[in-house]
Amino acid sequence: MDTEAEPLERDRSSAPATGTEEGSRFSRIPSRFAASTSWRRTLALGAVCAVGVLLFSSFVVQPFLIPSGSMESTLRVGDRVLVNKLAYRFGSAPRRGDVVVFDGTGSFVQEAPPEDPVAGLLHGAAASLGLAEPAETDFVKRVVGVGGDRVVCCDKRGRVEVNGRPVDEEYLFAGDPPSRAPFDIVVPDGTLWMMGDHRSNSRDSRDHLGEPGGGMVPVDRVIGRADWLGWPLGRLGTVPDTSAFDGVPAPGPAHG
């Protein structure tokens, strides 16, 4: 009796081993599926985050890479400024002294240069994150005159006058005069007169006086106000404000 039971016991002991082997084979399938699902979730989360950043950049705050020295020393080549796109969205308008980013098509650039659509899309995405230079039609300058203002250069002391009041522009690049080219203009309503802080190194409204639009930038072409410096870390902070235009009177018949 005892000897007949031994094969049965051995058979029973071998069954779990076979089941374990088969079970381990099948257990590898869920682990692979889990890994694949994890990668998909990671990619989906990355895509959602990227879309969120682009939407935030498109409608709220956009990094903007400073490509030239036209706004020195306020802004330097390679600075990343954060452009407040909500600054003028709720009834506010650009003021004298504001540093703004704008689309210069029709004022500083008569026609947008042609480009490959795919390359343009990729470049636009990179530029919107401050990782590439802005489009050739985008500029950053300071508002010197608003609609109705009479802007004249220069008075006997070489200062720009706005509505008959001389402006002490403390933000100008060291050693630069307010302008080497004389001008006397009245800014049409709904437009802005723009100038760089590094006047001898800036192509601005002065350079487009004889062109269509007369160098005036339509207010609706303003992308936003440059409010903050985000890079490099050593320059982190707000873009310096100015009180240079505080004493300028409102435009009126006597000034226009």
Secondary structure, 3 states (H helix, E strand, C coil): CHHHHHHHHHHHHHHHHHHHHHHHHHHHHHHHHHHHHHHHHHHHHHHHHHHHHHHHHHHCEEEEECCCCCCCCCCCCCCEEEEECCCCCCCCCCCCCCEEEEECECCCECCCCCCCHHHHHHHHHHHHCCCCCCCCCEEEEEEEECCCCEEEECCCCCCEEECCEECCCCCCCCCCCCCCCCEEEECCCCEEEEECCCHHHCCCHHHHCCCCCCCCEEHHHEEEEEEEEEECHHHCEECCCCCCCCCCCCCCCCCC
